[in-house]
Amino acid sequence: MTRVSGESTAAGEAGEPAGPRAVVRPGSPGRTVAAADRGALRIADRVVAKIAAHAAREALGVLPPDAVPPHATVIVHHEVARVRVSLELDYPSDIGGQCAAVRHRVVQRVEALAGMEVPEVGVQVERLHSAQTRGAAQGRTQ
């Protein structure tokens, strides 16, 4: 048995390491375990939800002054994430364009960071923040 940079490997017939995919299990000399059989990585739904909420925030850019940051809920089943994002937008603006940008960015970031397929992203606009309403609330008169 040869030890290469902290990883145990089984020696092949020519005396070379078996490679990074085959690992000798401690306590069982000569027995190798394939990478797929060593375990699995499970990413919690709440982690995926945080990734999605952060991606929505990135897609929107500057939020209205009194807006609540985007919030996401996620259901993960067999490495497929279904995402729902709730957000608040400025008005008047291109609401459809902003929602499309949020969908695109959420899919992109969840696939890149969590390695999950995202077949659907539901975007729910909770509130529209009007510049006229903000001005009236601050005591401006016309």
N, C-alpha and C positions, 0 to 999 in steps of 0.2 A: 504494500500500500504506500502511496506517495502523497505527501501533503503539499498542495500548491496554493500559495497565498491564502492560507486560512481555510481552504476548502478541501475536504477529504475526497480523493478520487481513487478508483480502482485502476490498477496497472493493467495495461493490455498485454497481448502476447509479445510485442516488440519492446515492452518496458515503458511505453508511453502512457500518459494519463488517459483515462477513458473519456475525458471531456467535461465541460461544465454541466451537461444535462444528466450525467450519471453520478450519483453521490453514494458513497458507502455509508450505510446506516451504522451508527455506533453500536457495538455489541454483537454485530453479525458480520464476521469477516467475509469479504468477497461478495457480499450481496449488495447490489445496486438498486436504487429507487429512481424511477423516471421523475422528471420535474412535475408532470401532471398528477402523479400519485403522492406527492409530498404534502399537499394541502391546497387550500383555496383562500382567496382574498375576498372578503365581503365588505362592501362599502355601505355604511348605514344610510337609510333613506334621508335622515336629517342632514347628512354631509352633502348628499346630492342636492337637497333643497337649498342649502347655503350656496353651493356653486351656482345653481340656477338663479337665485336672488341676486348674487353678485354680478352675474352675467347680464341680467336685466338692467341693473344699475349702470353697468358699463355702456350698454346700448343706448340708454336714455340721455347720457351726458348730464347736463345741469338740470336738477329738479326744481320745481317751483319752490319758493322760500318756505312755505308752511306745509309742504308735502311729506307724507310718511314714505320712507324708503320702500322699494318693492319687496314683496313677501312671496315665497314660493312654497307649494306643497307638492310632494312627489310620491308616487307609488312605483316601486321597483319590483319587477317579476321576471326572473330568468334573464338578468342583464339587460332588460328593457325598461326604461324609465318613462313614465307618463307624468308630465309636468303641468302644473297650473300656477300661473304667476298673477298676483294682484298688484296693481300699481295705480298711481295718481299722475295725471298729465296736466300740462299747461294748456289753456284754451284761449284763443283759437290756435290751432296747430294741425298738422297732418296726423290725425289720430291713427288712421290705417297704416300709414308709413312707419310711425313709431312702433305700433304693435308688430308689424312685420319685421322690423329691425330687432325687436326684443326676441321674437321667435327664432330668428336666424342665429343670433348671438348665444341664446340658451342652448340650442342644439349643438352649436360649434363647441362651446366650452364644456358641456357635460360629456360629449363624446371624447374630447381631448383629455380632460382631467380625470374622468371616472371610467372611461372606456366602455360606456354604455350606449346602446342605441336609443334614440329619442324619436319615436314615430309621431308624437303629437305634443304640442305645447299650447295650452289654452291660456289666453291672456284676458284677464278681467280688469276693466278700468273701473276702479272704485269711486273715483272722484275727479272732476275737472276743475282746475284752478284758473279762474278768469282774472285777467289783468284789471278789468273794470271793477270787479268785486273787491279785489285787493285795494285798489285806490279808494273806493268808497269806505272800506273798513278802516283805512288810515286817516279818515277825516277830510278828504278832499271834497271840494264842492264844485259844481259845474255852473 
